[in-house]
Amino acid sequence: MKMSSLTAFLCGLIFGLGLLLAGMANPAKVLAFLDLAGPWDPSLALVMGGAVAVMTVGFVLARGRQHAWNGDPLSIPTRRDLDKRLILGALGFGVGWGLAGFCPGPALVALGTGSAKGIVFVAAMLSGMVIFERLEQRKSA
């Protein structure tokens, strides 16, 4: 196994375990966080704050580097404009998160645990990805 594959596997494993421990793979907990008018559960704000802090440190350390620590090429996106596709995608993501209580990472964790809701969500997510790709191919043809 290449070192980059091992690194990716270990990072994914740690990320998945963190999602499980934080309750992000539990749709009821996520929906309680999103329900500002009901019995609001602010605990996921701490999880998100921690994730943003770790990500910020990572971006600061990566700034100006051409290669990751393992030697792989490093490319940080520089585009900062907001377009219709980004806004509609963000709205779709938010609506899906609010309705299902899952976003893609925790849904994959739930899928791995055998959760029926996770299976349905991932199937719907993959279907949406296939539909998007087909529409994109039609546009470029």
N, C-alpha and C positions, 0 to 999 in steps of 0.2 A: 504494500500500500504506500503510495506517495505521501510525503510529509504534508502537502497541502490538503490531500484528501482526509488524512487523519486529523489535521487541525480543523477542517470544516466539520467533520463528524463530531469531534469533541465540543466545538462551539455550539453545534445544533443540539447535542445532548444536554449541555448545560442550560441552553436557552429553553428547551422543552421542560426540563426539570424545574426551572425557575417559574415557568408558566403554570405548571401543576401546583407548585408550592404556594404561589401567589393567588391561586383560585381563578386565573384567567381562562382556564379550560372549563369552568363551571358557568354555563349561560345564566343561571339564576343570580350568581354573584355579579356578573357583568351588567345584567339588566337592573339590579339594585343600585349599581353605581350610576347608571344612566338615568335612573328615575329620580330627578331632582324634586318632583312634587310629592313623592311618596317616602317610604322609609329609606332614605339615601344612605348608601354605604360608601364612604369616602376612601376606603382602604386601597382601592385600585389607583387612586390619584398618587399615592406614595409609590406604587409599583411603576407607574408611568414616569413620575419624577425621577426615580432611580434610573430608569432606562434612558431618559433624556440626559441625565448627568454622565452616565457611562458613555453614551454616544458622543457627547460633547468632548469629553476627554479624548476619545478615539479620533475624532475629526481634527482636534488640535494637534495631536501627535502625528497624524497623517499629512497635515498641511505641508505642501512643498515636496513631499516624498514621491519618487518615481516607482518605488518598489515596496511591497509589504515586507515585514520582518522575515517572512519565509522565502523571500526572493521573487514571488509572483508580481506581475505588473500591477500597479495601483492607479486607479482612475477615479477621481471624485467628481461627480456631476457639477457643472458650473452654471447650468441654465437656471434662471431665477424668475422668468416670466410666468404669468398665470394665463392660461388659455382655456377655451371652452372645454376641451377634452379633459384637462386636469380638474377643472371645477366639477364637471359632470361625474367624473370618476370618483372624486372625493365625496360627492353627494351620494352616489350609489353605494360606496363603501360604508358611509355613515348610516344610511338607511338599513342596509343589510346587517350591520353590527347591532343597531337598535332593535331590529325585528327578531334576529336570531340569537343575539347574545354571544356571537362568535365573530372573530376576525380570522384571517387565514392561518396564522401561526397556531393559536389555540385550537382551531378546528382540526388541524393536523394532529395535534396532541390528543384531542378527544377521539379522533379516528383511531389512533394507536391504542387507545384504551378500550376500543370496541363500542363506544357510545353510539346509539342509534341516531341521535341528533347530529353527532359529528359526521357520521356516514352520509346522511342526507345533505348536510351543509356542504361537505366536500364534493359530493356528486353534483350539486347545483353550481358550486364554484367552478368546477372543471367544465361543466356544460356551458357556463357563461364565457369561459376562456375560449372554448372551441368556437362558439358563435361569434365572438369578437374577432378571432383570427379569420374566420370565413368572410365576415363583412369587410375586414381590411384587405383581404385578397381580392374581393370583388371590386373594391374601390381602386386598387392599383392596376386592375386588368383592363 
